[in-house]
Amino acid sequence: MNGNDAIFDSTRSAVVFALGFSTQQYGATPLSKLQRNRIGSGKWLVGMDGAGQAGMVLAQIARLGQTDRAVIVARFAPRFEPCPCCGGERPIAIWREAIEHLAMCCILSGVSNIRFRSDLVEKYFGVPVRLNDLAERYAMNRNTVSEHYRIMARQLSDMEPIAHVRADDVLINSGMVYSGAKRKNA
């Protein structure tokens, strides 16, 4: 493929399409209707064509290192799916695994509670979590929670642009993303 044959106009649209493809094949849930602006361009790929394209994008993302891949998944994957037993929502496994990996990478001095670190990573990637609620949940001072979040957010904000550049490189070099899209995604 050359740049003119690329299916996607940006790395973001390719990754959002691929990570959300299986969830797009069924009737729209209220949550998915709210997230329509997050669904990337895929030039109307559906069915087997869409599944194949999604698989090719995910195969390229799989070539990234584990931490880069976790950053991309945490940023662009759908976060929740309907729970079949209670009808509520539960985290999607690939997103949960990415959050847990990043929580392990961003080890804060003196913080061994992986659930607390995961909650901070989730907050960084857009899950609405109040620091006061975390302080209460983990019996910590609010200022301590705030300081831990500041440190972790700095670490993640240093990792994220690097992961985006690497994702750009693999998808542009594979011809899936228009080469003029390089570096405007990050």
Disulfide bonds with the S-S distance in Angstrom:
none
